[in-house]
């Protein structure tokens, strides 16, 4: 597998979110090779982004440190679509917070 193919495979595997069996099937390899190639591709990608100083920082000790890190950025995009929350115990209150999108069966009215 060339470097270009490894990069494409790695980015595709991240975007598609397939199991290793399915990823291997669509890529013409078995599941163990799909896992091995994804792991290798992620290592190479992380090392390359780190060397180019393009690797995003994911941990900050305080909000002020985060603000200082972003001070030169004009636009910040935060994906907050799914956030964990404590589910209310009351069934009526819980329904207000339940989207039903992850259920295989329709929700009851």
C-alpha positions in Angstrom: 0.0 0.0 0.0 1.5 3.4 -1.0 1.5 6.4 1.3 -1.3 8.0 -0.7 -3.4 4.8 -0.4 -2.7 4.6 3.3 -3.8 8.2 3.8 -7.0 7.7 1.8 -7.7 4.5 3.6 -7.2 6.1 7.0 -9.3 9.1 6.3 -12.0 7.0 4.8 -12.0 4.7 7.8 -12.4 7.7 10.1 -15.2 9.2 8.1 -17.1 6.0 7.4 -17.1 4.6 10.9 -17.4 1.0 9.7 -16.5 -2.2 11.6 -13.1 -3.7 10.6 -15.0 -6.5 8.8 -16.9 -4.0 6.7 -13.9 -1.7 6.2 -11.8 -4.7 5.1 -14.5 -5.8 2.7 -14.9 -2.5 1.0 -11.1 -2.1 0.9 -10.3 -5.6 -0.4 -8.6 -6.9 2.8 -9.5 -8.9 5.8 -10.5 -7.3 9.1 -7.2 -7.8 10.9 -5.3 -6.1 8.0 -7.9 -3.3 8.0 -7.3 -2.7 11.7 -3.5 -2.9 11.3 -3.5 -0.5 8.4 -5.9 2.0 10.2 -3.6 1.9 13.3 -0.5 2.5 11.1 -2.2 5.3 9.2 -3.3 7.0 12.4 0.2 6.8 13.8 1.7 8.3 10.6 -1.0 11.0 10.4 -0.5 12.0 14.0 3.3 12.2 13.7 3.0 14.2 10.4 0.5 16.7 11.8 2.6 17.0 15.0 5.8 17.7 13.0 3.9 20.3 10.9 2.6 21.8 14.1 -1.0 21.3 12.8 -2.1 18.8 15.4 -5.0 20.2 17.4 -4.5 20.5 21.1 -7.3 18.6 23.0 -6.5 19.3 26.7 -6.3 22.5 28.6 -5.9 23.0 32.4 -8.2 26.1 32.6 -10.5 28.2 30.5 -8.0 31.0 30.5 -5.4 28.7 28.9 -7.9 27.7 26.2 -8.7 31.4 25.5 -5.0 32.2 25.2 -4.5 29.3 22.8 -7.3 30.7 20.5 -6.5 34.4 20.9 -5.3 34.7 17.3 -8.2 32.8 15.7 -11.0 34.8 14.1 -13.4 31.9 13.9 -13.9 28.9 16.2 -16.3 26.0 15.3 -17.3 23.8 18.2 -19.3 20.6 17.5 -21.6 20.4 20.5 -24.3 18.4 18.8 -24.2 15.4 21.2 -23.4 16.2 24.8 -23.7 13.9 27.7 -26.1 14.8 30.4 -27.7 13.3 33.5 -31.1 11.9 32.4 -33.9 13.0 34.7 -35.6 10.2 36.7 -39.1 11.5 36.0 -40.5 9.9 32.8 -42.4 13.1 31.8 -39.4 15.3 32.2 -37.1 12.8 30.5 -39.3 12.9 27.3 -38.4 16.5 26.8 -34.7 15.6 26.6 -35.1 12.4 24.4 -34.7 12.9 20.6 -35.6 9.3 19.7 -33.0 9.4 16.8 -31.0 6.5 18.2 -33.9 4.1 18.7 -34.5 1.2 16.3 -38.2 1.4 17.1 -40.5 4.4 17.0 -41.0 6.3 20.3 -44.3 6.1 21.9 -46.3 9.4 22.0 
